[in-house]
């Protein structure tokens, strides 16, 4: 009986240890959903901007899909940087109602999708996108409270020139197919998120009017 009593503290210790490990495991499993990406309240809105980037720079970072490190929208005199990025999509969350338009975008050379710069022989340290008036006007939208809105897609292609500034070609497009794909992508990647649920509702609406 004494031997059994001595084992009780050990059993309690191991049981406690198992519970702690299980708790830590559950936290890590749930962690992706526990982020700051989500609507602040019912009046909060989200803008989705898609930007693809193609470069002819055959360096190490091109093994990784190139991303823009900075994408900014403008509303009046205020500017807003993206809150979250997934694939080619840039999300601007918890915005208030009003008129928004694209402002600028920056890609740091030889960084790709990571935050670790590599050595480079290029003189230009970054690709700074200057949107012309036509493109800015094309992205302009009136944001309403509690909505998820697709602003459009910019396809950016950069050709590097020897001892010269890189040549940047840019095409803007916005259609129902791309819009539906943007909402579908958001919902599939954030199914339990408030933005994902709003995107799902919006996608269903587009499907209904497309029939």
PAZAPA-4460 file (N, C-alpha, C; in steps of 0.05 Angstrom, whole numbers, plus 32768, in hexadecimal, padded with zeros to 4 digits):
% residues 211
    n_x    n_y    n_z   ca_x   ca_y   ca_z    c_x    c_y    c_z   seq   type   mol
   8011   7FE8   8000   8000   8000   8000   8011   8019   8000     1      X     A
   8028   8018   8010   8039   802F   8011   8046   8034   7FF5     2      X     A
   804D   801E   7FE7   8059   8021   7FCC   8045   802F   7FB9     3      X     A
   802C   8027   7FBB   8017   8033   7FAA   8014   8051   7FB0     4      X     A
   8015   8057   7FCA   8012   8073   7FD2   8029   8084   7FC8     5      X     A
   8041   8078   7FC8   8058   8087   7FBE   8056   808C   7FA0     6      X     A
   8048   807B   7F91   8045   807E   7F74   8031   8093   7F6D     7      X     A
   801F   809A   7F80   800A   80AE   7F7A   8016   80C9   7F71     8      X     A
   802A   80D4   7F7F   8035   80ED   7F76   8041   80EC   7F5A     9      X     A
   804E   80D5   7F54   8059   80D2   7F39   8044   80D1   7F24    10      X     A
   802E   80C2   7F2A   8018   80C1   7F17   800C   80DD   7F13    11      X     A
   8009   80EC   7F28   7FFF   8107   7F27   8011   8118   7F16    12      X     A
   802B   8115   7F1A   803F   8125   7F0B   803D   811F   7EED    13      X     A
   803C   8105   7EE5   803B   80FE   7EC9   8020   8106   7EBC    14      X     A
   800A   8104   7ECC   7FF0   810C   7EC2   7FF0   812A   7EBC    15      X     A
   7FFC   8139   7ECF   7FFE   8156   7ECC   800E   815D   7EB3    16      X     A
   8024   814E   7EAF   8036   8153   7E98   8027   814E   7E7E    17      X     A
   8018   8138   7E7D   8009   8131   7E65   7FF4   8147   7E5E    18      X     A
   7FE7   8151   7E73   7FD3   8166   7E6F   7FE0   817F   7E64    19      X     A
   7FF7   8186   7E6F   8005   819E   7E65   800E   819C   7E48    20      X     A
   8019   8184   7E41   8021   8180   7E25   8009   8180   7E12    21      X     A
   7FF2   8175   7E1C   7FDA   8175   7E0B   7FD0   8192   7E07    22      X     A
   7FD2   81A2   7E1C   7FC9   81BE   7E1B   7FDB   81CE   7E07    23      X     A
   7FF5   81C9   7E09   8008   81D7   7DF6   8002   81CF   7DD9    24      X     A
   7FFD   81B5   7DD5   7FF7   81AB   7DBA   7FDE   81B8   7DAF    25      X     A
   7FC9   81BA   7DC0   7FB0   81C6   7DB7   7FB4   81E3   7DB0    26      X     A
   7FC4   81F1   7DC0   7FCA   820E   7DBA   7FD7   8211   7D9F    27      X     A
   7FEA   8200   7D99   7FF8   8201   7D7F   7FE5   81F9   7D68    28      X     A
   7FD3   81E7   7D6D   7FC0   81DF   7D58   7FAC   81F6   7D52    29      X     A
   7FA4   8205   7D67   7F91   821A   7D64   7F9E   8234   7D5C    30      X     A
   7FB8   8237   7D60   7FC6   8250   7D5C   7FC1   825E   7D41    31      X     A
   7FC1   824F   7D2A   7FBC   825D   7D11   7FA2   826D   7D10    32      X     A
   7F8E   8264   7D1F   7F74   8272   7D1F   7F75   8289   7D32    33      X     A
   7F88   8289   7D45   7F89   829E   7D5A   7F9D   82B3   7D51    34      X     A
   7F95   82C3   7D3D   7FA6   82D8   7D34   7F97   82F2   7D36    35      X     A
   7FA4   8308   7D2F   7F97   8322   7D30   7F88   8327   7D16    36      X     A
   7F88   8314   7D04   7F79   8317   7CEB   7F5C   830F   7CEF    37      X     A
   7F4B   8323   7CEF   7F2F   831E   7CF4   7F20   8339   7CF8    38      X     A
   7F06   833A   7CF3   7EF7   8352   7CF6   7EF6   835B   7D13    39      X     A
   7EFA   8375   7D17   7EF9   8380   7D32   7EDC   8381   7D3D    40      X     A
   7ECA   8388   7D2B   7EAD   8389   7D32   7E9D   8386   7D19    41      X     A
   7E82   8388   7D1B   7E70   8384   7D04   7E73   8399   7CEF    42      X     A
   7E7E   83B0   7CF6   7E80   83C6   7CE3   7E9B   83C6   7CD4    43      X     A
   7EAE   83B4   7CDD   7EC8   83B3   7CD1   7EC7   83A7   7CB5    44      X     A
   7ED8   83B1   7CA3   7ED8   83A8   7C87   7EF4   839F   7C7F    45      X     A
   7EF5   8390   7C69   7F0E   8385   7C5F   7F10   838A   7C41    46      X     A
   7F28   8392   7C38   7F2D   8395   7C1B   7F42   8381   7C13    47      X     A
   7F3D   8373   7BFD   7F50   835F   7BF2   7F5C   836A   7BD9    48      X     A
   7F76   836B   7BD7   7F84   8373   7BBF   7F97   835D   7BB7    49      X     A
   7F95   8354   7B9E   7FA6   833F   7B94   7FBD   834C   7B83    50      X     A
   7FD6   8343   7B89   7FEC   834E   7B7A   8000   8337   7B74    51      X     A
   8003   8331   7B5A   8017   831C   7B52   8030   832A   7B49    52      X     A
   8047   831D   7B4D   8061   8329   7B46   8072   8314   7B37    53      X     A
   807A   831C   7B1F   808C   830B   7B0F   80A5   831A   7B09    54      X     A
   80BD   830E   7B0F   80D6   831B   7B0A   80E8   8309   7AF9    55      X     A
   80FB   8316   7AEB   810F   8306   7ADC   8129   8303   7AEB    56      X     A
   8129   8309   7B05   8141   8308   7B16   8145   82EB   7B1F    57      X     A
   8159   82DD   7B13   815D   82C1   7B19   8171   82BE   7B31    58      X     A
   8168   82C5   7B48   8178   82C3   7B60   816B   82B0   7B74    59      X     A
   8179   82AC   7B8A   8170   8299   7B9E   8153   829D   7BA7    60      X     A
   814C   82B6   7BAB   8131   82BB   7BB6   811B   82B5   7BA3    61      X     A
   8122   82B2   7B89   810D   82AC   7B76   8103   828F   7B77    62      X     A
   8110   827F   7B88   8106   8265   7B8E   80ED   8267   7B9F    63      X     A
   80EA   827E   7BAC   80D2   8284   7BBC   80C1   8297   7BAD    64      X     A
   80A6   8294   7BAF   8094   82A7   7BA1   8099   82C3   7BAB    65      X     A
   809F   82D6   7B99   80A4   82F1   7BA2   808B   82FF   7BAC    66      X     A
   808E   830E   7BC1   8077   831C   7BCD   807E   833A   7BCF    67      X     A
   8069   834A   7BD3   806D   8366   7BD9   806F   8369   7BF7    68      X     A
   8084   8376   7C01   8087   837A   7C1D   8075   8391   7C28    69      X     A
   806D   83A2   7C15   805C   83B9   7C1D   8047   83BE   7C07    70      X     A
   802E   83BE   7C0F   8018   83C6   7BFD   8006   83D9   7C0D    71      X     A
   8000   83EF   7C01   7FF2   8404   7C10   7FD9   840E   7C00    72      X     A
   7FC4   8412   7C0F   7FAC   841F   7C04   7FAA   843B   7C10    73      X     A
   7F9A   844C   7C02   7F96   8467   7C0C   7F78   846E   7C0E    74      X     A
   7F72   847C   7C23   7F57   8487   7C27   7F5A   84A4   7C2F    75      X     A
   7F55   84B6   7C1D   7F5A   84D3   7C23   7F77   84D8   7C28    76      X     A
   7F7E   84E2   7C3F   7F9A   84E8   7C46   7FA7   84D1   7C56    77      X     A
   7F98   84BC   7C5B   7FA2   84A6   7C6B   7FAA   848E   7C5A    78      X     A
   7FBE   847F   7C62   7FC7   8467   7C54   7FC6   844F   7C66    79      X     A
   7FC2   8438   7C5A   7FBE   841F   7C6A   7FCE   8409   7C5D    80      X     A
   7FE0   83FC   7C6D   7FF0   83E5   7C63   7FE0   83CC   7C68    81      X     A
   7FE6   83B7   7C58   7FD8   839E   7C5B   7FDC   8391   7C77    82      X     A
   7FC8   8384   7C81   7FC9   8377   7C9B   7FD2   835A   7C9A    83      X     A
   7FCC   834D   7C83   7FD2   8331   7C80   7FD7   832B   7C62    84      X     A
   7FE9   8318   7C5D   7FEF   8311   7C42   7FEF   82F2   7C3F    85      X     A
   7FE1   82E8   7C2B   7FE1   82CC   7C26   7FE1   82C8   7C08    86      X     A
   7FF5   82BA   7BFD   7FF8   82B7   7BE1   7FFB   82D2   7BD3    87      X     A
   7FEB   82D7   7BBF   7FEC   82F1   7BB1   7FD8   8305   7BBC    88      X     A
   7FCB   82FD   7BD2   7FB6   830E   7BDD   7FC0   831F   7BF5    89      X     A
   7FB9   8338   7BF5   7FC0   834B   7C0A   7FA6   8355   7C17    90      X     A
   7FA4   8352   7C31   7F8C   8358   7C40   7F8F   8371   7C51    91      X     A
   7F7C   8383   7C4E   7F7B   839C   7C5E   7F62   839A   7C6F    92      X     A
   7F66   8396   7C89   7F50   8390   7C9A   7F48   83A6   7CAD    93      X     A
   7F2F   83A4   7CB7   7F24   83B6   7CCB   7F25   83D3   7CC1    94      X     A
   7F1D   83D6   7CA8   7F1B   83F1   7C9C   7F00   83FD   7CA1    95      X     A
   7EFF   8417   7CA3   7EE5   8425   7CA5   7EDA   842C   7C8A    96      X     A
   7EC1   8432   7C89   7EB4   8438   7C6F   7EC1   8450   7C62    97      X     A
   7EBF   8452   7C48   7ECB   8468   7C39   7ED7   845F   7C1F    98      X     A
   7EE3   8472   7C11   7EEE   846D   7BF6   7F0C   8466   7BF8    99      X     A
   7F13   844E   7BEE   7F2F   8445   7BEF   7F3A   8440   7BD2   100      X     A
   7F54   8443   7BD0   7F62   843E   7BB6   7F7E   8434   7BBC   101      X     A
   7F8A   8427   7BA8   7FA5   841D   7BAB   7FB8   8435   7BAD   102      X     A
   7FCE   8433   7BBC   7FE0   8449   7BC0   7FFC   8442   7BB7   103      X     A
   8009   842E   7BC3   8023   8426   7BBA   8029   8409   7BC2   104      X     A
   803F   83FE   7BB6   8048   83E3   7BBC   8066   83E1   7BB9   105      X     A
   8073   83D2   7BCB   8090   83D0   7BCA   8098   83B3   7BCD   106      X     A
   80AB   83AB   7BBC   80B7   8390   7BBE   80D5   8394   7BC2   107      X     A
   80E0   8389   7BD8   80FD   838B   7BDD   810B   8375   7BCD   108      X     A
   811E   837C   7BBD   812B   8369   7BAC   813B   8355   7BBC   109      X     A
   813C   833C   7BB2   814B   8326   7BBE   8142   831F   7BDA   110      X     A
   8128   8322   7BDF   811C   831A   7BF8   8107   8306   7BF5   111      X     A
   80FA   8306   7BDD   80E5   82F3   7BD9   80CF   82F5   7BEE   112      X     A
   80C6   82DE   7BF8   80B1   82DF   7C0C   80BC   82E0   7C28   113      X     A
   80D7   82DF   7C2B   80E2   82DE   7C45   80EB   82FA   7C4E   114      X     A
   80F4   82FB   7C67   80FF   8315   7C72   811D   8314   7C74   115      X     A
   812A   8302   7C65   8147   8300   7C67   8153   8308   7C4D   116      X     A
   8161   8320   7C4C   816C   8329   7C32   8184   8319   7C2B   117      X     A
   8188   8315   7C11   819F   8307   7C06   81B0   831B   7BF8   118      X     A
   81C9   8315   7BF3   81DB   8326   7BE3   81D1   8329   7BC7   119      X     A
   81D7   8340   7BBB   81CD   8344   7BA0   81E0   8356   7B90   120      X     A
   81E1   8351   7B76   81F1   8362   7B64   81E0   8379   7B59   121      X     A
   81C6   8379   7B5E   81B5   838D   7B53   81B9   83A7   7B62   122      X     A
   81B7   83BD   7B53   81BB   83D8   7B5F   81A1   83E1   7B6C   123      X     A
   818A   83DA   7B60   8171   83E2   7B6B   8169   83D1   7B83   124      X     A
   8165   83DE   7B9B   8160   83CE   7BB3   8143   83C5   7BB5   125      X     A
   8131   83D2   7BA6   8115   83CA   7BA8   8106   83D1   7B8E   126      X     A
   80EF   83C5   7B8C   80DC   83CB   7B76   80C5   83DC   7B83   127      X     A
   80C4   83F5   7B7C   80AF   8407   7B86   809B   840C   7B70   128      X     A
   8082   8402   7B75   806D   8405   7B61   8060   8420   7B62   129      X     A
   8062   842F   7B4C   8054   8448   7B49   803A   8444   7B39   130      X     A
   8024   8444   7B47   800B   8440   7B39   8003   845A   7B2A   131      X     A
   7FFB   8457   7B11   7FF2   846E   7B02   7FD5   8475   7B09   132      X     A
   7FCD   848C   7B00   7FB2   8496   7B06   7F9C   8483   7AFD   133      X     A
   7FA0   8477   7AE6   7F8B   8464   7ADB   7F88   844C   7AED   134      X     A
   7F9E   8441   7AF7   7F9D   842A   7B09   7F91   8431   7B24   135      X     A
   7F98   8448   7B2E   7F8D   8451   7B48   7F6F   8454   7B46   136      X     A
   7F66   8460   7B30   7F49   8464   7B2D   7F3A   844A   7B29   137      X     A
   7F48   8436   7B1D   7F3B   841C   7B18   7F37   840D   7B33   138      X     A
   7F48   8412   7B46   7F46   8404   7B60   7F33   8412   7B73   139      X     A
   7F2C   842A   7B6E   7F1C   843A   7B80   7F02   842D   7B86   140      X     A
   7EFB   842B   7BA0   7EE2   841F   7BA8   7ED7   842C   7BC1   141      X     A
   7EBD   8429   7BC4   7EAF   8434   7BDB   7EAA   841D   7BEF   142      X     A
   7EB8   841E   7C05   7EB6   8408   7C19   7E9E   840D   7C2C   143      X     A
   7E8E   83F8   7C2F   7E77   83FA   7C41   7E7D   83EB   7C5B   144      X     A
   7E70   83F1   7C71   7E75   83E4   7C8B   7E6F   83C6   7C8A   145      X     A
   7E7F   83B6   7C97   7E7A   839A   7C9A   7E7C   8389   7C81   146      X     A
   7E8D   8391   7C6E   7E8F   8383   7C54   7EAB   8379   7C4F   147      X     A
   7EAD   8366   7C3C   7EC6   835D   7C31   7EC6   8363   7C13   148      X     A
   7ED9   8372   7C0A   7ED9   837C   7BEE   7EF3   8375   7BE0   149      X     A
   7EF0   836D   7BC6   7F07   8367   7BB5   7F0D   8380   7BA5   150      X     A
   7F26   838A   7BA7   7F2E   83A3   7B99   7F36   839D   7B7C   151      X     A
   7F43   8385   7B78   7F4C   837F   7B5D   7F67   8371   7B5D   152      X     A
   7F72   836D   7B46   7F8C   835F   7B43   7FA0   836F   7B32   153      X     A
   7FB8   8371   7B3D   7FCE   837D   7B2E   7FE2   8367   7B26   154      X     A
   7FE7   8364   7B0D   7FFC   8351   7B03   8015   8362   7AFD   155      X     A
   802A   835F   7B0D   8042   836F   7B0A   8059   835E   7AFF   156      X     A
   8065   8367   7AEA   807C   8359   7ADE   8094   836C   7ADD   157      X     A
   80AB   8363   7AE7   80C3   8374   7AE8   80D9   8368   7AD7   158      X     A
   80E3   8378   7AC4   80FA   8370   7AB3   8112   8381   7ABA   159      X     A
   8128   8374   7AC2   813F   8382   7ACA   8151   8389   7AB2   160      X     A
   815C   83A1   7AB2   816E   83AB   7A9D   8189   83AF   7AA9   161      X     A
   819E   83A9   7A99   81B9   83AD   7AA2   81BF   83CA   7AA5   162      X     A
   81C8   83D2   7ABD   81CF   83EE   7AC3   81B9   8402   7ABD   163      X     A
   81A0   83F9   7AC2   8189   840B   7ABD   8173   8403   7AD0   164      X     A
   8160   8415   7AD2   8149   8410   7AE4   8139   83F8   7AD8   165      X     A
   812E   83E7   7AEA   811E   83D1   7AE0   8104   83DA   7AD2   166      X     A
   80FC   83CB   7ABF   80E3   83D2   7AB0   80CC   83C4   7ABE   167      X     A
   80B8   83D3   7AC5   80A1   83C8   7AD4   8088   83CA   7AC2   168      X     A
   807C   83B3   7ABE   8062   83B2   7AAF   804D   83A8   7AC2   169      X     A
   8036   83B6   7AC0   8021   83B0   7AD3   8006   83B0   7AC5   170      X     A
   7FF6   839C   7ACC   7FDB   8399   7AC0   7FC7   8396   7AD7   171      X     A
   7FB2   83A6   7AD7   7F9D   83A4   7AEB   7F84   8397   7AE0   172      X     A
   7F78   8386   7AEF   7F5F   8379   7AE6   7F4C   8375   7AFE   173      X     A
   7F33   8374   7AF8   7F1F   836F   7B0C   7F06   8363   7AFF   174      X     A
   7F00   834A   7B06   7EE9   833C   7AFB   7EDD   832A   7B10   175      X     A
   7EC5   8320   7B0A   7EB7   830F   7B1D   7EC6   82F5   7B23   176      X     A
   7ED3   82EA   7B0F   7EE2   82D1   7B14   7EF8   82D5   7B28   177      X     A
   7F08   82EA   7B25   7F1E   82F0   7B37   7F13   82F7   7B53   178      X     A
   7EFD   8305   7B53   7EF1   830D   7B6D   7EE7   82F4   7B7C   179      X     A
   7ED9   82E3   7B6E   7ED0   82CA   7B7B   7EE7   82B9   7B85   180      X     A
   7EFC   82B7   7B75   7F14   82A8   7B7D   7F21   82B4   7B96   181      X     A
   7F21   82CE   7B98   7F2C   82DC   7BB0   7F1D   82D5   7BC9   182      X     A
   7F02   82D5   7BC7   7EF1   82CF   7BDE   7EF4   82B1   7BE6   183      X     A
   7EF5   82A0   7BD2   7EF8   8284   7BD6   7F12   827D   7BE4   184      X     A
   7F28   828B   7BDB   7F42   8287   7BE7   7F42   8290   7C04   185      X     A
   7F36   82A6   7C0A   7F35   82B1   7C25   7F26   829E   7C37   186      X     A
   7F0F   8294   7C2E   7EFF   8281   7C3E   7F0E   8267   7C43   187      X     A
   7F1B   825C   7C2F   7F28   8242   7C32   7F40   8244   7C45   188      X     A
   7F4E   825C   7C45   7F65   825F   7C56   7F5E   8268   7C73   189      X     A
   7F46   8275   7C75   7F3D   827E   7C90   7F20   8277   7C94   190      X     A
   7F1A   825D   7C94   7EFE   8254   7C95   7EEF   825B   7CAE   191      X     A
   7EFD   825D   7CC5   7EF0   8263   7CDE   7EF2   8281   7CE5   192      X     A
   7EFF   8290   7CD4   7F03   82AC   7CD9   7EEB   82BC   7CD0   193      X     A
   7EE6   82D3   7CDD   7ED0   82E4   7CD5   7ED2   82EE   7CB9   194      X     A
   7EEA   82F4   7CB0   7EEE   82FD   7C94   7EE8   82E6   7C81   195      X     A
   7EF1   82CE   7C88   7EEB   82B7   7C77   7ECE   82B2   7C74   196      X     A
   7EBF   82B5   7C89   7EA2   82B1   7C88   7E94   82C6   7C76   197      X     A
   7E9D   82DF   7C79   7E92   82F4   7C68   7E99   82EF   7C4A   198      X     A
   7EB2   82E5   7C45   7EBA   82DF   7C2A   7EA9   82C9   7C1E   199      X     A
   7EA3   82B5   7C2F   7E92   829F   7C26   7E76   82A8   7C1D   200      X     A
   7E6B   82BA   7C2D   7E51   82C5   7C27   7E52   82D5   7C0D   201      X     A
   7E67   82E5   7C0A   7E6A   82F5   7BF2   7E6D   82E4   7BD9   202      X     A
   7E7D   82CE   7BDC   7E82   82BC   7BC5   7E67   82AF   7BBC   203      X     A
   7E57   82A7   7BD0   7E3D   829A   7BC9   7E2B   82AE   7BBA   204      X     A
   7E2C   82C7   7BC2   7E1C   82DC   7BB5   7E25   82DF   7B98   205      X     A
   7E3F   82E0   7B93   7E4A   82E2   7B78   7E42   82CA   7B67   206      X     A
   7E43   82B3   7B73   7E3B   829A   7B64   7E1D   829B   7B5D   207      X     A
   7E0D   82A6   7B6E   7DF0   82A8   7B69   7DEA   82BB   7B52   208      X     A
   7DF8   82D1   7B50   7DF3   82E4   7B3B   7E00   82DC   7B21   209      X     A
   7E13   82C9   7B23   7E21   82C1   7B0B   7E13   82AB   7AFC   210      X     A
   7DFE   829F   7B09   7DEF   8289   7AFD   7DDB   8293   7AE9   211      X     A
***
